[in-house]
């Protein structure tokens, strides 16, 4: 199992988990869910639910990944398998990311 903290404008909004079977869970933090002033991180992750499950990496996070030659270079330089989307997400979405959401590996 691998875990990441999901930051929205540098505030902890939730966590993304890749389970040992390859499936994924996104879960909002309790404090984020209970604060009406906090927005949802994506239209696909409304705050009507606290937890979301998928057999595959959620499209919202998948769309944060580099593509084409950029993906090939990042994978080669960081020794990441090109099909390891979670590993690629942890490498590329922690600092240099477009938008308000960042993905940071949990210790």
Biopython code that builds the backbone (N, CA, C, O; Angstrom):
import numpy as np
from Bio.PDB.StructureBuilder import StructureBuilder

atoms = [
    (1, "UNK", "N", (0.853, -1.174, 0.000)),
    (1, "UNK", "CA", (0.000, 0.000, 0.000)),
    (1, "UNK", "C", (0.902, 1.241, 0.000)),
    (1, "UNK", "O", (1.889, 1.325, 0.731)),
    (2, "UNK", "N", (0.519, 2.199, -0.853)),
    (2, "UNK", "CA", (1.221, 3.483, -0.897)),
    (2, "UNK", "C", (0.208, 4.585, -0.636)),
    (2, "UNK", "O", (-0.955, 4.485, -1.026)),
    (3, "UNK", "N", (0.670, 5.638, 0.033)),
    (3, "UNK", "CA", (-0.234, 6.726, 0.413)),
    (3, "UNK", "C", (0.366, 8.078, 0.055)),
    (3, "UNK", "O", (1.583, 8.263, 0.046)),
    (4, "UNK", "N", (-0.530, 9.019, -0.239)),
    (4, "UNK", "CA", (-0.113, 10.386, -0.521)),
    (4, "UNK", "C", (-1.090, 11.350, 0.132)),
    (4, "UNK", "O", (-2.286, 11.076, 0.236)),
    (5, "UNK", "N", (-0.561, 12.474, 0.564)),
    (5, "UNK", "CA", (-1.385, 13.556, 1.075)),
    (5, "UNK", "C", (-1.775, 14.440, -0.093)),
    (5, "UNK", "O", (-0.940, 14.785, -0.929)),
    (6, "UNK", "N", (-3.042, 14.804, -0.146)),
    (6, "UNK", "CA", (-3.531, 15.688, -1.189)),
    (6, "UNK", "C", (-3.662, 17.085, -0.594)),
    (6, "UNK", "O", (-4.415, 17.305, 0.355)),
    (7, "UNK", "N", (-2.921, 18.020, -1.168)),
    (7, "UNK", "CA", (-2.925, 19.402, -0.704)),
    (7, "UNK", "C", (-3.715, 20.257, -1.683)),
    (7, "UNK", "O", (-3.567, 20.129, -2.898)),
    (8, "UNK", "N", (-4.553, 21.127, -1.140)),
    (8, "UNK", "CA", (-5.280, 22.104, -1.933)),
    (8, "UNK", "C", (-4.837, 23.475, -1.446)),
    (8, "UNK", "O", (-5.109, 23.848, -0.305)),
    (9, "UNK", "N", (-4.161, 24.221, -2.298)),
    (9, "UNK", "CA", (-3.578, 25.511, -1.909)),
    (9, "UNK", "C", (-2.756, 25.369, -0.630)),
    (9, "UNK", "O", (-2.848, 26.188, 0.284)),
    (10, "UNK", "N", (-1.952, 24.310, -0.589)),
    (10, "UNK", "CA", (-1.025, 23.985, 0.507)),
    (10, "UNK", "C", (-1.705, 23.640, 1.827)),
    (10, "UNK", "O", (-1.060, 23.659, 2.875)),
    (11, "UNK", "N", (-2.994, 23.327, 1.793)),
    (11, "UNK", "CA", (-3.701, 22.845, 2.988)),
    (11, "UNK", "C", (-4.095, 21.384, 2.748)),
    (11, "UNK", "O", (-4.509, 21.017, 1.649)),
    (12, "UNK", "N", (-3.961, 20.560, 3.786)),
    (12, "UNK", "CA", (-4.294, 19.139, 3.649)),
    (12, "UNK", "C", (-5.790, 18.947, 3.464)),
    (12, "UNK", "O", (-6.587, 19.244, 4.354)),
    (13, "UNK", "N", (-6.153, 18.447, 2.296)),
    (13, "UNK", "CA", (-7.556, 18.219, 1.982)),
    (13, "UNK", "C", (-7.950, 16.754, 2.138)),
    (13, "UNK", "O", (-9.098, 16.446, 2.460)),
    (14, "UNK", "N", (-7.007, 15.864, 1.910)),
    (14, "UNK", "CA", (-7.342, 14.446, 1.990)),
    (14, "UNK", "C", (-6.140, 13.573, 1.718)),
    (14, "UNK", "O", (-4.993, 14.014, 1.798)),
    (15, "UNK", "N", (-6.431, 12.309, 1.391)),
    (15, "UNK", "CA", (-5.352, 11.380, 1.089)),
    (15, "UNK", "C", (-5.760, 10.479, -0.063)),
    (15, "UNK", "O", (-6.934, 10.170, -0.264)),
    (16, "UNK", "N", (-4.744, 10.072, -0.809)),
    (16, "UNK", "CA", (-4.917, 9.132, -1.911)),
    (16, "UNK", "C", (-4.139, 7.879, -1.559)),
    (16, "UNK", "O", (-2.966, 7.952, -1.194)),
    (17, "UNK", "N", (-4.786, 6.733, -1.668)),
    (17, "UNK", "CA", (-4.174, 5.460, -1.300)),
    (17, "UNK", "C", (-4.206, 4.528, -2.497)),
    (17, "UNK", "O", (-5.232, 4.389, -3.162)),
    (18, "UNK", "N", (-3.068, 3.887, -2.766)),
    (18, "UNK", "CA", (-3.050, 2.787, -3.719)),
    (18, "UNK", "C", (-2.915, 1.511, -2.902)),
    (18, "UNK", "O", (-1.912, 1.302, -2.220)),
    (19, "UNK", "N", (-3.921, 0.672, -2.975)),
    (19, "UNK", "CA", (-3.940, -0.574, -2.211)),
    (19, "UNK", "C", (-3.063, -1.619, -2.900)),
    (19, "UNK", "O", (-2.697, -1.469, -4.066)),
    (20, "UNK", "N", (-2.735, -2.673, -2.164)),
    (20, "UNK", "CA", (-1.866, -3.727, -2.679)),
    (20, "UNK", "C", (-2.434, -4.413, -3.922)),
    (20, "UNK", "O", (-1.675, -4.944, -4.732)),
    (21, "UNK", "N", (-3.747, -4.407, -4.080)),
    (21, "UNK", "CA", (-4.362, -5.027, -5.258)),
    (21, "UNK", "C", (-4.406, -4.082, -6.462)),
    (21, "UNK", "O", (-4.930, -4.442, -7.516)),
    (22, "UNK", "N", (-3.851, -2.861, -6.304)),
    (22, "UNK", "CA", (-3.792, -1.899, -7.394)),
    (22, "UNK", "C", (-4.952, -0.919, -7.437)),
    (22, "UNK", "O", (-4.929, 0.023, -8.228)),
    (23, "UNK", "N", (-5.959, -1.120, -6.608)),
    (23, "UNK", "CA", (-7.104, -0.205, -6.586)),
    (23, "UNK", "C", (-6.738, 1.057, -5.794)),
    (23, "UNK", "O", (-5.718, 1.107, -5.106)),
    (24, "UNK", "N", (-7.603, 2.077, -5.913)),
    (24, "UNK", "CA", (-7.331, 3.372, -5.307)),
    (24, "UNK", "C", (-8.497, 3.837, -4.453)),
    (24, "UNK", "O", (-9.656, 3.512, -4.713)),
    (25, "UNK", "N", (-8.162, 4.604, -3.429)),
    (25, "UNK", "CA", (-9.152, 5.270, -2.584)),
    (25, "UNK", "C", (-8.717, 6.718, -2.411)),
    (25, "UNK", "O", (-7.566, 6.998, -2.079)),
    (26, "UNK", "N", (-9.651, 7.629, -2.641)),
    (26, "UNK", "CA", (-9.437, 9.028, -2.266)),
    (26, "UNK", "C", (-10.387, 9.313, -1.125)),
    (26, "UNK", "O", (-11.565, 8.958, -1.179)),
    (27, "UNK", "N", (-9.866, 9.961, -0.084)),
    (27, "UNK", "CA", (-10.676, 10.264, 1.090)),
    (27, "UNK", "C", (-10.376, 11.682, 1.561)),
    (27, "UNK", "O", (-9.219, 12.052, 1.761)),
    (28, "UNK", "N", (-11.442, 12.474, 1.735)),
    (28, "UNK", "CA", (-11.287, 13.799, 2.334)),
    (28, "UNK", "C", (-11.003, 13.652, 3.826)),
    (28, "UNK", "O", (-11.537, 12.751, 4.473)),
    (29, "UNK", "N", (-10.172, 14.524, 4.369)),
    (29, "UNK", "CA", (-9.956, 14.586, 5.813)),
    (29, "UNK", "C", (-11.259, 14.992, 6.500)),
    (29, "UNK", "O", (-12.076, 15.705, 5.916)),
    (30, "UNK", "N", (-11.450, 14.542, 7.732)),
    (30, "UNK", "CA", (-12.653, 14.893, 8.490)),
    (30, "UNK", "C", (-12.812, 16.401, 8.616)),
    (30, "UNK", "O", (-13.908, 16.933, 8.439)),
    (31, "UNK", "N", (-11.714, 17.088, 8.924)),
    (31, "UNK", "CA", (-11.796, 18.540, 9.108)),
    (31, "UNK", "C", (-12.175, 19.248, 7.815)),
    (31, "UNK", "O", (-12.886, 20.252, 7.848)),
    (32, "UNK", "N", (-11.706, 18.733, 6.661)),
    (32, "UNK", "CA", (-12.045, 19.329, 5.374)),
    (32, "UNK", "C", (-13.524, 19.120, 5.064)),
    (32, "UNK", "O", (-14.197, 20.022, 4.567)),
    (33, "UNK", "N", (-14.017, 17.933, 5.359)),
    (33, "UNK", "CA", (-15.431, 17.610, 5.103)),
    (33, "UNK", "C", (-16.361, 18.456, 5.959)),
    (33, "UNK", "O", (-17.419, 18.882, 5.494)),
    (34, "UNK", "N", (-15.976, 18.702, 7.200)),
    (34, "UNK", "CA", (-16.845, 19.403, 8.142)),
    (34, "UNK", "C", (-16.790, 20.918, 8.031)),
    (34, "UNK", "O", (-17.564, 21.615, 8.688)),
    (35, "UNK", "N", (-15.889, 21.432, 7.212)),
    (35, "UNK", "CA", (-15.749, 22.879, 7.045)),
    (35, "UNK", "C", (-16.413, 23.292, 5.731)),
    (35, "UNK", "O", (-15.882, 23.028, 4.652)),
    (36, "UNK", "N", (-17.563, 23.933, 5.826)),
    (36, "UNK", "CA", (-18.309, 24.324, 4.626)),
    (36, "UNK", "C", (-17.574, 25.349, 3.769)),
    (36, "UNK", "O", (-17.911, 25.522, 2.598)),
    (37, "UNK", "N", (-16.588, 26.024, 4.322)),
    (37, "UNK", "CA", (-15.844, 27.013, 3.545)),
    (37, "UNK", "C", (-14.781, 26.360, 2.652)),
    (37, "UNK", "O", (-14.244, 27.006, 1.752)),
    (38, "UNK", "N", (-14.483, 25.089, 2.901)),
    (38, "UNK", "CA", (-13.481, 24.371, 2.102)),
    (38, "UNK", "C", (-14.143, 23.795, 0.859)),
    (38, "UNK", "O", (-15.163, 23.114, 0.961)),
    (39, "UNK", "N", (-13.570, 24.062, -0.324)),
    (39, "UNK", "CA", (-14.175, 23.559, -1.563)),
    (39, "UNK", "C", (-13.804, 22.103, -1.810)),
    (39, "UNK", "O", (-12.905, 21.561, -1.168)),
    (40, "UNK", "N", (-14.505, 21.482, -2.745)),
    (40, "UNK", "CA", (-14.071, 20.156, -3.182)),
    (40, "UNK", "C", (-12.910, 20.353, -4.140)),
    (40, "UNK", "O", (-12.813, 21.392, -4.793)),
    (41, "UNK", "N", (-12.023, 19.361, -4.231)),
    (41, "UNK", "CA", (-10.812, 19.529, -5.028)),
    (41, "UNK", "C", (-11.068, 19.375, -6.514)),
    (41, "UNK", "O", (-10.261, 19.815, -7.333)),
    (42, "UNK", "N", (-12.187, 18.752, -6.870)),
    (42, "UNK", "CA", (-12.517, 18.516, -8.267)),
    (42, "UNK", "C", (-14.019, 18.311, -8.374)),
    (42, "UNK", "O", (-14.660, 17.899, -7.407)),
    (43, "UNK", "N", (-14.582, 18.592, -9.535)),
    (43, "UNK", "CA", (-16.008, 18.323, -9.749)),
    (43, "UNK", "C", (-16.324, 16.843, -9.575)),
    (43, "UNK", "O", (-17.446, 16.485, -9.216)),
    (44, "UNK", "N", (-15.342, 15.982, -9.828)),
    (44, "UNK", "CA", (-15.558, 14.540, -9.685)),
    (44, "UNK", "C", (-15.448, 14.061, -8.241)),
    (44, "UNK", "O", (-15.789, 12.917, -7.943)),
    (45, "UNK", "N", (-14.978, 14.918, -7.350)),
    (45, "UNK", "CA", (-14.871, 14.582, -5.928)),
    (45, "UNK", "C", (-15.678, 15.584, -5.105)),
    (45, "UNK", "O", (-15.114, 16.350, -4.323)),
    (46, "UNK", "N", (-16.985, 15.575, -5.283)),
    (46, "UNK", "CA", (-17.817, 16.496, -4.516)),
    (46, "UNK", "C", (-17.754, 16.111, -3.037)),
    (46, "UNK", "O", (-17.373, 14.994, -2.688)),
    (47, "UNK", "N", (-18.125, 17.034, -2.201)),
    (47, "UNK", "CA", (-18.086, 16.772, -0.759)),
    (47, "UNK", "C", (-19.368, 16.107, -0.264)),
    (47, "UNK", "O", (-19.623, 16.071, 0.939)),
    (48, "UNK", "N", (-20.164, 15.586, -1.176)),
    (48, "UNK", "CA", (-21.335, 14.809, -0.765)),
    (48, "UNK", "C", (-20.915, 13.424, -0.296)),
    (48, "UNK", "O", (-21.664, 12.748, 0.410)),
    (49, "UNK", "N", (-19.719, 13.003, -0.688)),
    (49, "UNK", "CA", (-19.139, 11.753, -0.226)),
    (49, "UNK", "C", (-17.797, 12.071, 0.399)),
    (49, "UNK", "O", (-17.119, 13.008, -0.022)),
    (50, "UNK", "N", (-17.406, 11.298, 1.404)),
    (50, "UNK", "CA", (-16.090, 11.507, 2.010)),
    (50, "UNK", "C", (-15.045, 10.606, 1.371)),
    (50, "UNK", "O", (-13.860, 10.940, 1.362)),
    (51, "UNK", "N", (-15.475, 9.463, 0.836)),
    (51, "UNK", "CA", (-14.533, 8.478, 0.324)),
    (51, "UNK", "C", (-14.957, 7.995, -1.055)),
    (51, "UNK", "O", (-16.137, 7.748, -1.307)),
    (52, "UNK", "N", (-13.976, 7.865, -1.944)),
    (52, "UNK", "CA", (-14.206, 7.401, -3.311)),
    (52, "UNK", "C", (-13.278, 6.224, -3.594)),
    (52, "UNK", "O", (-12.143, 6.189, -3.117)),
    (53, "UNK", "N", (-13.770, 5.256, -4.378)),
    (53, "UNK", "CA", (-12.994, 4.058, -4.693)),
    (53, "UNK", "C", (-12.969, 3.842, -6.197)),
    (53, "UNK", "O", (-13.926, 4.163, -6.901)),
    (54, "UNK", "N", (-11.849, 3.288, -6.682)),
    (54, "UNK", "CA", (-11.721, 2.996, -8.102)),
    (54, "UNK", "C", (-10.720, 1.859, -8.306)),
    (54, "UNK", "O", (-9.756, 1.724, -7.553)),
    (55, "UNK", "N", (-10.962, 1.049, -9.329)),
    (55, "UNK", "CA", (-10.010, -0.007, -9.681)),
    (55, "UNK", "C", (-8.761, 0.583, -10.319)),
    (55, "UNK", "O", (-7.703, -0.046, -10.324)),
    (56, "UNK", "N", (-8.885, 1.803, -10.861)),
    (56, "UNK", "CA", (-7.795, 2.469, -11.578)),
    (56, "UNK", "C", (-7.559, 3.847, -10.974)),
    (56, "UNK", "O", (-8.385, 4.359, -10.219)),
    (57, "UNK", "N", (-6.410, 4.442, -11.319)),
    (57, "UNK", "CA", (-6.140, 5.796, -10.852)),
    (57, "UNK", "C", (-7.249, 6.714, -11.354)),
    (57, "UNK", "O", (-7.583, 6.704, -12.538)),
    (58, "UNK", "N", (-7.807, 7.494, -10.461)),
    (58, "UNK", "CA", (-8.914, 8.386, -10.802)),
    (58, "UNK", "C", (-8.507, 9.311, -11.954)),
    (58, "UNK", "O", (-7.376, 9.798, -11.979)),
    (59, "UNK", "N", (-9.410, 9.559, -12.904)),
    (59, "UNK", "CA", (-9.082, 10.445, -14.035)),
    (59, "UNK", "C", (-8.545, 11.806, -13.612)),
    (59, "UNK", "O", (-7.653, 12.342, -14.269)),
    (60, "UNK", "N", (-9.065, 12.373, -12.534)),
    (60, "UNK", "CA", (-8.576, 13.672, -12.066)),
    (60, "UNK", "C", (-7.070, 13.628, -11.826)),
    (60, "UNK", "O", (-6.350, 14.531, -12.251)),
    (61, "UNK", "N", (-6.590, 12.587, -11.151)),
    (61, "UNK", "CA", (-5.168, 12.469, -10.862)),
    (61, "UNK", "C", (-4.387, 12.008, -12.089)),
    (61, "UNK", "O", (-3.265, 12.465, -12.312)),
    (62, "UNK", "N", (-4.955, 11.122, -12.877)),
    (62, "UNK", "CA", (-4.305, 10.648, -14.095)),
    (62, "UNK", "C", (-3.997, 11.825, -15.030)),
    (62, "UNK", "O", (-2.948, 11.852, -15.673)),
    (63, "UNK", "N", (-4.903, 12.781, -15.101)),
    (63, "UNK", "CA", (-4.720, 13.929, -15.987)),
    (63, "UNK", "C", (-3.644, 14.897, -15.493)),
    (63, "UNK", "O", (-3.310, 15.856, -16.188)),
    (64, "UNK", "N", (-3.107, 14.654, -14.312)),
    (64, "UNK", "CA", (-2.006, 15.469, -13.801)),
    (64, "UNK", "C", (-0.655, 14.921, -14.268)),
    (64, "UNK", "O", (0.379, 15.555, -14.054)),
    (65, "UNK", "N", (-0.660, 13.752, -14.901)),
    (65, "UNK", "CA", (0.580, 13.087, -15.308)),
    (65, "UNK", "C", (1.131, 13.653, -16.607)),
    (65, "UNK", "O", (0.372, 14.095, -17.470)),
    (66, "UNK", "N", (2.476, 13.641, -16.748)),
    (66, "UNK", "CA", (3.067, 14.037, -18.028)),
    (66, "UNK", "C", (2.766, 12.979, -19.084)),
    (66, "UNK", "O", (2.466, 11.829, -18.764)),
    (67, "UNK", "N", (2.849, 13.386, -20.337)),
    (67, "UNK", "CA", (2.572, 12.468, -21.445)),
    (67, "UNK", "C", (3.726, 12.474, -22.431)),
    (67, "UNK", "O", (4.604, 13.335, -22.381)),
    (68, "UNK", "N", (3.709, 11.509, -23.317)),
    (68, "UNK", "CA", (4.652, 11.463, -24.432)),
    (68, "UNK", "C", (6.103, 11.457, -24.006)),
    (68, "UNK", "O", (6.497, 10.746, -23.082)),
    (69, "UNK", "N", (6.900, 12.274, -24.710)),
    (69, "UNK", "CA", (8.341, 12.291, -24.441)),
    (69, "UNK", "C", (8.653, 12.818, -23.041)),
    (69, "UNK", "O", (9.634, 12.398, -22.428)),
    (70, "UNK", "N", (7.826, 13.735, -22.532)),
    (70, "UNK", "CA", (8.046, 14.212, -21.159)),
    (70, "UNK", "C", (7.915, 13.068, -20.168)),
    (70, "UNK", "O", (8.725, 12.945, -19.250)),
    (71, "UNK", "N", (6.908, 12.235, -20.344)),
    (71, "UNK", "CA", (6.717, 11.074, -19.465)),
    (71, "UNK", "C", (7.914, 10.135, -19.575)),
    (71, "UNK", "O", (8.422, 9.661, -18.559)),
    (72, "UNK", "N", (8.365, 9.864, -20.788)),
    (72, "UNK", "CA", (9.491, 8.960, -20.987)),
    (72, "UNK", "C", (10.744, 9.469, -20.278)),
    (72, "UNK", "O", (11.462, 8.692, -19.648)),
    (73, "UNK", "N", (11.005, 10.763, -20.377)),
    (73, "UNK", "CA", (12.188, 11.351, -19.754)),
    (73, "UNK", "C", (12.084, 11.285, -18.229)),
    (73, "UNK", "O", (13.037, 10.883, -17.561)),
    (74, "UNK", "N", (10.928, 11.677, -17.674)),
    (74, "UNK", "CA", (10.743, 11.645, -16.225)),
    (74, "UNK", "C", (10.897, 10.219, -15.703)),
    (74, "UNK", "O", (11.552, 9.998, -14.685)),
    (75, "UNK", "N", (10.305, 9.262, -16.388)),
    (75, "UNK", "CA", (10.403, 7.862, -15.946)),
    (75, "UNK", "C", (11.839, 7.360, -16.003)),
    (75, "UNK", "O", (12.299, 6.683, -15.084)),
    (76, "UNK", "N", (12.546, 7.689, -17.080)),
    (76, "UNK", "CA", (13.933, 7.231, -17.216)),
    (76, "UNK", "C", (14.822, 7.858, -16.142)),
    (76, "UNK", "O", (15.592, 7.158, -15.484)),
    (77, "UNK", "N", (14.715, 9.165, -15.969)),
    (77, "UNK", "CA", (15.571, 9.854, -15.000)),
    (77, "UNK", "C", (15.289, 9.442, -13.552)),
    (77, "UNK", "O", (16.194, 9.451, -12.718)),
    (78, "UNK", "N", (14.045, 9.082, -13.255)),
    (78, "UNK", "CA", (13.664, 8.724, -11.878)),
    (78, "UNK", "C", (13.510, 7.228, -11.674)),
    (78, "UNK", "O", (13.101, 6.778, -10.603)),
    (79, "UNK", "N", (13.838, 6.455, -12.708)),
    (79, "UNK", "CA", (13.746, 4.983, -12.655)),
    (79, "UNK", "C", (12.349, 4.525, -12.233)),
    (79, "UNK", "O", (12.185, 3.712, -11.324)),
    (80, "UNK", "N", (11.351, 5.077, -12.927)),
    (80, "UNK", "CA", (9.950, 4.722, -12.670)),
    (80, "UNK", "C", (9.437, 3.939, -13.864)),
    (80, "UNK", "O", (9.634, 4.354, -15.006)),
    (81, "UNK", "N", (8.792, 2.833, -13.623)),
    (81, "UNK", "CA", (8.152, 2.081, -14.705)),
    (81, "UNK", "C", (7.081, 2.952, -15.345)),
    (81, "UNK", "O", (6.347, 3.639, -14.634)),
    (82, "UNK", "N", (6.975, 2.938, -16.653)),
    (82, "UNK", "CA", (6.019, 3.803, -17.347)),
    (82, "UNK", "C", (4.570, 3.468, -17.024)),
    (82, "UNK", "O", (3.684, 4.285, -17.271)),
    (83, "UNK", "N", (4.313, 2.295, -16.483)),
    (83, "UNK", "CA", (2.943, 1.936, -16.101)),
    (83, "UNK", "C", (2.670, 2.171, -14.610)),
    (83, "UNK", "O", (1.578, 1.871, -14.128)),
    (84, "UNK", "N", (3.650, 2.704, -13.883)),
    (84, "UNK", "CA", (3.483, 3.017, -12.453)),
    (84, "UNK", "C", (2.947, 4.445, -12.326)),
    (84, "UNK", "O", (3.693, 5.378, -12.029)),
    (85, "UNK", "N", (1.652, 4.594, -12.553)),
    (85, "UNK", "CA", (1.042, 5.919, -12.547)),
    (85, "UNK", "C", (1.113, 6.587, -11.178)),
    (85, "UNK", "O", (1.295, 7.801, -11.088)),
    (86, "UNK", "N", (0.970, 5.805, -10.121)),
    (86, "UNK", "CA", (1.036, 6.388, -8.782)),
    (86, "UNK", "C", (2.444, 6.909, -8.495)),
    (86, "UNK", "O", (2.603, 8.011, -7.969)),
    (87, "UNK", "N", (3.460, 6.123, -8.838)),
    (87, "UNK", "CA", (4.838, 6.559, -8.659)),
    (87, "UNK", "C", (5.151, 7.800, -9.469)),
    (87, "UNK", "O", (5.843, 8.702, -8.997)),
    (88, "UNK", "N", (4.643, 7.843, -10.679)),
    (88, "UNK", "CA", (4.836, 9.013, -11.537)),
    (88, "UNK", "C", (4.122, 10.231, -10.959)),
    (88, "UNK", "O", (4.654, 11.341, -10.987)),
    (89, "UNK", "N", (2.924, 10.022, -10.439)),
    (89, "UNK", "CA", (2.172, 11.106, -9.809)),
    (89, "UNK", "C", (2.917, 11.660, -8.600)),
    (89, "UNK", "O", (2.998, 12.876, -8.424)),
    (90, "UNK", "N", (3.460, 10.775, -7.767)),
    (90, "UNK", "CA", (4.207, 11.213, -6.583)),
    (90, "UNK", "C", (5.451, 12.011, -6.962)),
    (90, "UNK", "O", (5.854, 12.923, -6.240)),
    (91, "UNK", "N", (6.049, 11.671, -8.079)),
    (91, "UNK", "CA", (7.265, 12.345, -8.519)),
    (91, "UNK", "C", (6.979, 13.699, -9.147)),
    (91, "UNK", "O", (7.705, 14.665, -8.910)),
    (92, "UNK", "N", (5.925, 13.772, -9.946)),
    (92, "UNK", "CA", (5.702, 14.994, -10.734)),
    (92, "UNK", "C", (4.727, 15.984, -10.108)),
    (92, "UNK", "O", (4.792, 17.173, -10.418)),
    (93, "UNK", "N", (3.835, 15.538, -9.248)),
    (93, "UNK", "CA", (2.779, 16.426, -8.727)),
    (93, "UNK", "C", (3.057, 16.944, -7.322)),
    (93, "UNK", "O", (2.160, 17.489, -6.679)),
    (94, "UNK", "N", (4.283, 16.784, -6.836)),
    (94, "UNK", "CA", (4.569, 17.253, -5.480)),
    (94, "UNK", "C", (4.962, 18.731, -5.443)),
    (94, "UNK", "O", (4.687, 19.415, -4.457)),
    (95, "UNK", "N", (5.596, 19.229, -6.496)),
    (95, "UNK", "CA", (6.055, 20.618, -6.488)),
    (95, "UNK", "C", (5.617, 21.389, -7.722)),
    (95, "UNK", "O", (4.914, 22.394, -7.623)),
    (96, "UNK", "N", (6.029, 20.920, -8.855)),
    (96, "UNK", "CA", (5.825, 21.642, -10.108)),
    (96, "UNK", "C", (4.544, 21.167, -10.772)),
    (96, "UNK", "O", (4.562, 20.282, -11.628)),
    (97, "UNK", "N", (3.436, 21.765, -10.367)),
    (97, "UNK", "CA", (2.145, 21.310, -10.854)),
    (97, "UNK", "C", (1.268, 22.505, -11.201)),
    (97, "UNK", "O", (1.317, 23.538, -10.533)),
    (98, "UNK", "N", (0.472, 22.355, -12.241)),
    (98, "UNK", "CA", (-0.464, 23.407, -12.621)),
    (98, "UNK", "C", (-1.722, 23.248, -11.777)),
    (98, "UNK", "O", (-2.227, 22.135, -11.624)),
    (99, "UNK", "N", (-2.228, 24.334, -11.235)),
    (99, "UNK", "CA", (-3.447, 24.272, -10.450)),
    (99, "UNK", "C", (-3.184, 24.302, -8.965)),
    (99, "UNK", "O", (-2.051, 24.478, -8.518)),
    (100, "UNK", "N", (-4.252, 24.126, -8.207)),
    (100, "UNK", "CA", (-4.201, 24.278, -6.756)),
    (100, "UNK", "C", (-3.889, 22.985, -6.019)),
    (100, "UNK", "O", (-3.627, 23.013, -4.816)),
    (101, "UNK", "N", (-3.910, 21.849, -6.715)),
    (101, "UNK", "CA", (-3.755, 20.549, -6.055)),
    (101, "UNK", "C", (-2.337, 20.019, -6.237)),
    (101, "UNK", "O", (-1.783, 20.022, -7.336)),
    (102, "UNK", "N", (-1.767, 19.562, -5.117)),
    (102, "UNK", "CA", (-0.470, 18.883, -5.137)),
    (102, "UNK", "C", (-0.625, 17.529, -4.462)),
    (102, "UNK", "O", (-1.519, 17.323, -3.640)),
    (103, "UNK", "N", (0.265, 16.610, -4.826)),
    (103, "UNK", "CA", (0.249, 15.250, -4.289)),
    (103, "UNK", "C", (1.621, 14.996, -3.666)),
    (103, "UNK", "O", (2.639, 15.028, -4.358)),
    (104, "UNK", "N", (1.642, 14.744, -2.349)),
    (104, "UNK", "CA", (2.903, 14.570, -1.623)),
    (104, "UNK", "C", (2.913, 13.212, -0.948)),
    (104, "UNK", "O", (1.967, 12.847, -0.250)),
    (105, "UNK", "N", (3.976, 12.473, -1.156)),
    (105, "UNK", "CA", (4.114, 11.135, -0.566)),
    (105, "UNK", "C", (4.069, 11.205, 0.946)),
    (105, "UNK", "O", (4.712, 12.055, 1.563)),
    (106, "UNK", "N", (3.287, 10.286, 1.547)),
    (106, "UNK", "CA", (3.259, 10.180, 3.012)),
    (106, "UNK", "C", (4.461, 9.386, 3.470)),
    (106, "UNK", "O", (4.864, 8.415, 2.830)),
    (107, "UNK", "N", (5.026, 9.806, 4.575)),
    (107, "UNK", "CA", (6.214, 9.123, 5.123)),
    (107, "UNK", "C", (5.868, 7.782, 5.701)),
    (107, "UNK", "O", (6.747, 7.079, 6.200)),
]
sb = StructureBuilder()
sb.init_structure("model")
sb.init_model(0)
sb.init_chain("A")
sb.init_seg("    ")
for serial, (resi, resn, name, xyz) in enumerate(atoms, 1):
    if name == "N":
        sb.init_residue(resn, " ", resi, " ")
    sb.init_atom(name, np.array(xyz, "f"), 0.0, 1.0, " ", f" {name:<3s}", serial, name[0])
structure = sb.get_structure()
